């Protein structure tokens, strides 16, 4: 009993001493340091460009009045560029300017004589011999050279207009068939029977596109796209193969799947590895605005829904994104935050483009912000709300009436693994992953370019 009493007394004394000591201490409690957000700039660019490519002709035009004809499809908003070599030259060619020929004025197709829209150009890749006046003495012109690309380099390596009258060499015209929706380009060799140089017209290349400089840029060196082989040797093989090259997954590297506007975009920052807007291979999670975004291109409802959630911040664009244009968001994020976005492919019934459902990591494993990078894991998704009509031609699509159509039998959000290009006649384009990123090594639909940079 005494032992217990002693122990209790000792504990009481210690407690009393401890209390007295604490009264004389200036205790400082360390406050948690708030992590300041980092500002990032997200850019979404509509990268739709090369929509159709075809070879022109099989053998050179050598006689007056001989023609090349090639049929192609093209929708409103597209341009035509083409080129054929002036065969008895070192590197001259007949072609459009850098912008190309606008194929539509509103809903009216461009038809008739287009000769005034093409010219005689020097590719700037090989030094010119006196082929116009003394063709028999040349040794590096295409029909006479011992091997392709064998002439000395041009001291002026820029593509330039020679100023010569194109009608002395060829004429060109366009026609349009309303029932087949097909343009026809006709190139006719001009009369040069009395000239020192007969001016043969070689087979060429044709591309339907949206952005400038599809084949070459006037005032700049030729691109590394195979055009030099056409300008010097009259062969369209190399540049045709460049346009039609496939990625590691067998999908096109450069050809875009369709012409389309992208809807006003939505960007959002969230925590965790699951997007609050969608789950792949599952129905839309709730009335969260994804259906309105994917069917009608409206981001308002999703913007409001996301901003009402904890630890989610959303940003929205106001303007649609046409080919070549971009939208920029400045967003703030802290370590652990993920970034995602969504924009509708307007030429569809209910398809949208987004990153994968985990979102984009903005910080490394040490919590340090990434500085500048291209985001490749962007995909085309079917929201599973409406049936799918032909891309760019359905009356249930926003730019073609947006009428009510039947519900989709498959209600899951899922990646679009293939689509048939009826707009331009390329047939079925397959991408098992549904890749939309421009310049992605797997290839894909080539619709968008997504970049992020740290601002501060």
Secondary structure, 3 states (H helix, E strand, C coil): CHHHHHHHHHHHHHHHHHHHHHHCCCCCCCCCCCCCCEEEEEEEEECCCCCEEEEECCCCECCCCCEEEEEECCCCCCEEEEEEEECCCCCEEEEECCCCEECEECCEECCEECHHHEEEEECCCCCCCCCCCCHHHCCCCCCCCCCCCCCCCCCCCCCEECCCCHHHCEEEEEEEECCCCEEEEEEEECCCCCCCCCCCEEEEEEEEECCCCCCCCCCCCCCCCCHHHHHHHCCCHHHHHHHHCECCCCCECCCCCCCCCECCCEEEEEECCCCCCCCCCEECCCCCCHHHHHHHCCCHHHHHHHHCCCCCEEEECCCCECCCCEEEEEEEECCCEEEEEEEEECCCCCEEEEECCCCEECECCCCCECCEEECCCEEEEECCCECCCCCCCCCCCHHHCCCCCCECCCCEEEECCEEEECCCCCEEEECCCCECECCCCCCCCCCEEEEEEECC
